Amino acid sequence: MANKYLTLEDRKKISEMYESEARVVDIAYRIGCHPSTIYDELRRGDTGTLDKNQRHGYDPVKGQKAAMEAIRARGNRCKKV
C-alpha cells in the first residue's frame, strides 16, 4: 500500500462499492489503501443523510472538494517578522 492521494475516480469507486454494501476492508483492498483511509474519506464526504442501506450517505464530489480545500489550506506558513 503506497502513500497516495485519492483521485475523484477513486472516490467514485468508493461511492459505488459503498452503495452496493461492500465492506470497508474490501473497498480499501480494491482501491489499494488502508481501511482507515476509507473511513476518513467516508467522513469527509458525509452528506448528513442516510442512504438506502441506512448508513451515512457519501458524496464523492463533496469528498474531493473537502480534500482539495485541506491541501490548499496547508500552503506556506510564513512567520511574520
C-alpha positions as CSV (number, residue, x, y, z in Angstrom):
1,M,0.0,0.0,0.0
2,A,1.8,3.1,-1.3
3,N,1.2,6.6,0.0
4,K,-1.0,8.4,-2.5
5,Y,-3.8,10.9,-2.7
6,L,-7.3,9.6,-3.7
7,T,-8.5,10.9,-7.0
8,L,-12.0,11.7,-8.0
9,E,-12.2,8.4,-9.9
10,D,-11.1,6.6,-6.7
11,R,-13.8,8.4,-4.8
12,K,-16.4,7.4,-7.3
13,K,-15.4,3.8,-7.0
14,I,-15.7,4.1,-3.2
15,S,-19.2,5.5,-3.6
16,E,-20.3,2.7,-5.9
17,M,-18.9,0.0,-3.7
18,Y,-20.2,1.6,-0.5
19,E,-23.7,1.9,-2.0
20,S,-23.6,-1.8,-3.0
21,E,-23.0,-2.7,0.7
22,A,-19.3,-3.6,0.3
23,R,-17.3,-3.8,3.5
24,V,-14.7,-1.0,4.1
25,V,-11.9,-3.6,4.2
26,D,-12.9,-4.8,0.7
27,I,-13.1,-1.3,-0.6
28,A,-9.7,-0.5,0.7
29,Y,-8.2,-3.6,-0.9
30,R,-9.7,-2.7,-4.3
31,I,-8.6,0.9,-4.1
32,G,-5.1,0.0,-2.8
33,C,-5.1,1.9,0.5
34,H,-5.5,1.3,4.2
35,P,-9.1,0.9,5.7
36,S,-8.6,3.9,7.9
37,T,-8.2,6.0,4.6
38,I,-11.7,4.8,3.5
39,Y,-13.2,5.6,6.9
40,D,-11.6,9.1,6.8
41,E,-12.9,9.6,3.2
42,L,-16.4,8.5,4.2
43,R,-16.4,11.0,7.0
44,R,-15.0,13.7,4.6
45,G,-17.8,13.2,2.0
46,D,-20.6,12.6,4.5
47,T,-23.9,14.2,3.2
48,G,-25.6,14.2,6.6
49,T,-28.4,11.9,5.4
50,L,-28.9,8.2,5.4
51,D,-28.7,6.1,2.2
52,K,-30.9,3.2,1.1
53,N,-28.9,0.9,3.4
54,Q,-29.5,3.2,6.4
55,R,-25.8,4.1,6.5
56,H,-24.4,7.6,6.3
57,G,-24.6,9.0,2.8
58,Y,-21.4,9.6,0.8
59,D,-20.9,12.1,-2.0
60,P,-17.6,11.7,-3.9
61,V,-17.6,15.3,-5.2
62,K,-18.0,16.7,-1.7
63,G,-15.1,14.5,-0.5
64,Q,-13.0,15.7,-3.4
65,K,-13.8,19.3,-2.6
66,A,-13.0,18.9,1.1
67,A,-9.7,17.2,0.3
68,M,-8.6,19.9,-2.1
69,E,-9.6,22.7,0.4
70,A,-7.5,20.9,3.0
71,I,-4.5,20.7,0.7
72,R,-4.9,24.3,-0.3
73,A,-5.1,25.4,3.3
74,R,-1.7,23.9,4.0
75,G,0.1,26.5,1.9
76,N,3.3,28.3,3.0
77,R,3.2,29.3,6.6
78,C,5.5,32.2,6.7
79,K,6.3,33.7,10.1
80,K,5.7,37.5,10.4
81,V,8.8,39.4,11.2
